[in-house]
Amino acid sequence: MKEQLENVKKKRPLIHNITNYVTVNDVANMILAVGASPIMADDEGEVEEITSICNGLNINIGTLNHRTIQSMIKAGKKANELNHLVLLDPVGVGASTLRTQTALKLIEEVQFSVIRGNISEIKTLALNQGNTHGVDASEMDAVTQDNLEQNVAFVKEYAQKMNAIIAVTGAIDLVSDGKECYVIYNGEKEMSAITGTGCQLSGLMTAYITANPKTPLKACVAAVCQMGLAGEIAKTHLQSFEGNATYRNRIIDAVNHMDGYILQAGAKYEIK
């Protein structure tokens, strides 16, 4: 993990983000915090050109609209053509027909390196039966110690089917390339009260895989561990009168100040 983080800081990859306008600023700041560089561009007239000068592409359907659907497809295809790594964050898939159809169309037309979402979003893509609650996972789908083995098997199978790394994030995180599955225990429950921690993680993860193309699974695991660990560190610095707005900023600060030694020492995971 130390090596993966150091590669991000050393290579400073330029990441093209077609992301949702609720969290676009936080995504940009998270990418900057880890040492990479963000660019936000979603107009159909420029996405192929922007993707061409970038090193990686992060596609997030959180505030989906017809104007940007074609932009996502064009950028994704251009990234594939250039052998750039591409991440999909299917925010809220299953909450509406448009979101579900768009996510499935993207998966059909673009080869994604990583698909990252909560368990309900991933189940909706894989099985068309996730219980999405708005943009949040349903408690019925939550990964717990009781259903861990079942969910590990599911994530591995879906990763093999998609020929991609599948990252399921929640109270317990699962990251698999179809062969191994990392079960990650970093994080704090208060992170779920902040709008955009998942979106930030997708930007962070895209920076990691772009800077570590030969070790994409380890890169994804390092990103998930760093985000969760940042949440733990940030919580220790909160004052009694501070809430989720301050917590968001402290998480970004924690990522900014984290080095490879801190990450490696604080990561909590097992391999299944």
HUPEPE-V795178 format. One record per residue. RES is the residue in three letters. PSI is psi as a letter, one per 30 degrees, with the letter a starting at -180 (none if undefined). OMEGA is omega as a letter, one per 20 degrees, with the letter a starting at -180 (999 if undefined). Layout:
RES/PSI/OMEGA ; RES/PSI/OMEGA
//
This chain:
MET/e/r ; LYS/e/a ; GLU/e/a ; GLN/e/r ; LEU/e/r ; GLU/e/r ; ASN/e/r ; VAL/e/a ; LYS/e/a ; LYS/e/a ; LYS/f/r ; ARG/h/a ; PRO/k/r ; LEU/k/a ; ILE/k/r ; HIS/k/a ; ASN/k/r ; ILE/j/a ; THR/l/a ; ASN/k/a ; TYR/f/r ; VAL/e/a ; THR/g/a ; VAL/e/a ; ASN/e/r ; ASP/e/r ; VAL/e/r ; ALA/e/a ; ASN/e/r ; MET/e/r ; ILE/e/r ; LEU/e/a ; ALA/e/a ; VAL/f/r ; GLY/g/r ; ALA/a/a ; SER/k/a ; PRO/l/r ; ILE/k/a ; MET/j/a ; ALA/k/a ; ASP/g/r ; ASP/k/a ; GLU/f/a ; GLY/f/a ; GLU/f/a ; VAL/e/r ; GLU/e/r ; GLU/e/r ; ILE/e/r ; THR/e/a ; SER/f/a ; ILE/f/a ; CYS/l/a ; ASN/f/a ; GLY/l/a ; LEU/k/r ; ASN/j/r ; ILE/k/a ; ASN/k/a ; ILE/g/a ; GLY/e/r ; THR/i/a ; LEU/k/r ; ASN/l/a ; HIS/f/a ; ARG/e/a ; THR/f/a ; ILE/e/r ; GLN/e/r ; SER/e/r ; MET/e/a ; ILE/e/a ; LYS/e/a ; ALA/e/r ; GLY/e/r ; LYS/e/r ; LYS/e/r ; ALA/e/r ; ASN/e/r ; GLU/e/a ; LEU/g/a ; ASN/h/r ; HIS/l/r ; LEU/k/a ; VAL/k/r ; LEU/k/r ; LEU/k/r ; ASP/j/a ; PRO/i/a ; VAL/k/r ; GLY/g/r ; VAL/k/a ; GLY/f/r ; ALA/f/r ; SER/l/r ; THR/e/a ; LEU/e/a ; ARG/e/a ; THR/e/a ; GLN/e/a ; THR/e/r ; ALA/e/r ; LEU/e/r ; LYS/e/r ; LEU/e/r ; ILE/e/r ; GLU/e/a ; GLU/f/a ; VAL/k/r ; GLN/j/a ; PHE/k/r ; SER/e/a ; VAL/k/r ; ILE/j/a ; ARG/k/r ; GLY/l/r ; ASN/l/a ; ILE/e/r ; SER/e/r ; GLU/e/a ; ILE/e/r ; LYS/e/r ; THR/e/r ; LEU/e/a ; ALA/e/a ; LEU/f/a ; ASN/h/a ; GLN/g/r ; GLY/l/a ; ASN/i/a ; THR/k/r ; HIS/i/a ; GLY/c/r ; VAL/g/a ; ASP/l/r ; ALA/k/r ; SER/k/r ; GLU/f/r ; MET/f/a ; ASP/f/a ; ALA/k/r ; VAL/k/r ; THR/l/r ; GLN/e/a ; ASP/e/a ; ASN/g/a ; LEU/e/a ; GLU/e/r ; GLN/e/a ; ASN/e/r ; VAL/e/r ; ALA/e/r ; PHE/e/a ; VAL/e/r ; LYS/e/a ; GLU/e/a ; TYR/e/r ; ALA/e/r ; GLN/e/a ; LYS/e/a ; MET/f/a ; ASN/h/a ; ALA/l/r ; ILE/k/r ; ILE/k/r ; ALA/j/r ; VAL/k/a ; THR/k/a ; GLY/a/r ; ALA/e/r ; ILE/k/a ; ASP/k/r ; LEU/k/r ; VAL/k/a ; SER/k/r ; ASP/g/a ; GLY/f/r ; LYS/e/r ; GLU/l/r ; CYS/k/r ; TYR/k/r ; VAL/j/a ; ILE/k/a ; TYR/g/r ; ASN/l/r ; GLY/l/r ; GLU/k/a ; LYS/f/a ; GLU/f/r ; MET/f/a ; SER/f/r ; ALA/g/r ; ILE/k/r ; THR/k/r ; GLY/g/r ; THR/e/r ; GLY/e/r ; CYS/e/r ; GLN/e/r ; LEU/e/r ; SER/e/r ; GLY/e/r ; LEU/e/a ; MET/e/r ; THR/e/r ; ALA/e/a ; TYR/e/a ; ILE/e/r ; THR/e/r ; ALA/f/a ; ASN/i/a ; PRO/f/a ; LYS/f/a ; THR/i/a ; PRO/e/r ; LEU/e/r ; LYS/e/r ; ALA/e/r ; CYS/e/r ; VAL/e/r ; ALA/e/r ; ALA/e/a ; VAL/e/r ; CYS/e/a ; GLN/e/r ; MET/e/r ; GLY/e/r ; LEU/e/r ; ALA/e/r ; GLY/e/r ; GLU/e/a ; ILE/e/a ; ALA/e/a ; LYS/e/a ; THR/f/a ; HIS/f/a ; LEU/k/r ; GLN/l/a ; SER/f/a ; PHE/g/a ; GLU/k/a ; GLY/b/a ; ASN/f/r ; ALA/e/r ; THR/e/r ; TYR/e/r ; ARG/e/a ; ASN/e/a ; ARG/e/r ; ILE/e/r ; ILE/e/r ; ASP/e/a ; ALA/e/r ; VAL/e/a ; ASN/e/a ; HIS/f/a ; MET/k/r ; ASP/l/a ; GLY/e/a ; TYR/e/r ; ILE/e/a ; LEU/e/a ; GLN/e/a ; ALA/f/a ; GLY/f/a ; ALA/k/a ; LYS/j/a ; TYR/l/r ; GLU/l/a ; ILE/k/a ; LYS/none/999
//
